[in-house]
Every structure is written in C-alpha cells, then in structure tokens.
Amino acid sequence: MATQDFLVELGTEELPPKALKPLSDAFTQGIVKGLEEAGVAFGAVESFAAPRRLAVRIRDLADAQPDKSVEKRGPAVKAAFDDSGNPTRALTGFATSLGITPDQLDTMETDKGAWLVYRTVEEGKPTVELMPDLVDKSLAALPIPKRMRWGAWKTEFVRPVHWLILLYGNKVIEAPVMNLKPGNKTRGHRFHCPKELIVPTPADYEVVLKQEGYVLADFAERREQIRAGVAALAEKEAGGKAVIDEDLLDEVTALNEWPVPLMGRFEERFLDVPAEALISSMKEHQKYFHVVDA
C-alpha cells in the first residue's frame, strides 16, 4: 500500500499560553486515536505548537484503509424458510436490509444449529476522504472550558481561526474544516514576516517557517532555545545564574514564536525589597527569569 506524509495546521489568533501544550497534545492524540480506530497504518507522529498555530504531521500515512472482511449473521435456517421451503419474512427482511437477495447468503453451522450468514469484503476508504472528518472530531473534542464565536459564523473555538493546511503528500485535501477552505499556505511571524508562505510538502513545514517566517513551530525546540539563551546571557552579561522555573519556561515558550533573550536591569536600591517580592512580581507579572549571583 502506498504512503505519503500528512500535515494539518490550524492557524488562529493567539492561544492561551497555559493551555497551548495541553491543546496540542490533545489534538495530536485525537488524530492518532481516529487513525487507529479507522485501521489506517501510519509511522512517526510529530506535534507543533506556537501561539498562532496547532499542527500535526503524520509520517508514512497509508493512502487507504485496508479492505475488511464483514460477516453478518441472519436468522436461523429453520426460521428462514416455511414448510414449503419458501423464504419467510425474517429472511426477506434480513436480505432487504442488506440490499441483497436470499440466494447471496451462506449457511453457517454452529453448536446451536445452522444459521444464514452474509459474507462480503468491505473496501477501505481513501485516506483523503477520512482525514477532514477525523481532524474535525479531534478539534471538537479538545479540552476547551469555554469556546467563543467570531464574525457571523456559528463555528466555535478557543480563539478565532483564520487559516488551515491539509496536505497529503503535495496535494491539498480540499474538504472544509471549521468553515475554512484548506490550502498549502501558512503565515509567518506577526511582525517579522506578516505574509503567507507556501508549504510544498509536509516535510517542508517547520523548515519554511524557520527559514522564511521567523517561526520556531516545534514547542520543544523553542523551549530549549529559550533555556539555553537565557542561561548564556545571564552568565555573559551579569556574571550570574538565571533561575529557570519549569512552569514559567513552558508559559514563556507558549507566548512567542521567535525567542530572543534580552537582559533587563533595575536600580540596585530596589534590592532592599525582599527577594521573594521581587521574584514573585517578575515571574507572575512580567514573565521574567531572575538572575542571582554567587
């Protein structure tokens, strides 16, 4: 069976930072669960999450469900024919419900007697037909306490949605999701690259965003870049050590798409304020990482 990579990206207005990672994880898990239930084979699964986008890439996704053997048991043989050997209503009703004639049924022997059974092979659906509904269901199941509407649409989501990528290989899957017409265009950083960018194939996704759009779409990569950059800057500029709280690091990672660490300073006389008050204010209100000396 042939395979291609698949990509879905939902472009939004800025998502709630503390909810970004849980939304991304749930979106990915919903798609994976849908594929498993549909019986479609796939390879590695990769998640991407940034303030204005949720994306999932599925490697080596089969182009169709496998064909499936179907067996439906009908009435018992003794209930299927009358004394003259003519089909009873039980038999004709069963056959009619399946859109077949009684002579297309097989007989199955069991320890409880003989039964009529219908056997056929159900052809698997093409993957491109399955994915839009599967993505839609995953989005509908996201853990969003309160959804919002925008414009004249009845569509609801945690934030307004503005663009959608649905790519299987280099082909756009053109079925709408959340009232959006899919394409192969993403958008760059809101200020550094406020324009559309073409994503030729799923494999090009994060490369296009990074090289052209000033967006690091990979949450883990962005998180590590912030950690390393903050630590290096604290040592170089202040000769101290940045105290990096993991929860704050997650939140800061979810607040930006192109992290650049900067060193801020305040007048030394403010150090007379208790350290706990200074640190609490910096972390909770400014989202800063504080620096300490030896």
PyMOL commands that set and color helices and strands:
alter all, ss='L'
color gray80, all
select helices_A, chain A and resi 17-38+77-80+89-98+102-104+127-140+202-211+219-238+246-253+268-272+275-286
alter helices_A, ss='H'
color red, helices_A
select strands_A, chain A and resi 3-12+45-50+53-62+68-76+106-110+113-122+161-168+171-172+185-187+196-198+241-242+291-292
alter strands_A, ss='S'
color yellow, strands_A
deselect
rebuild
show_as cartoon
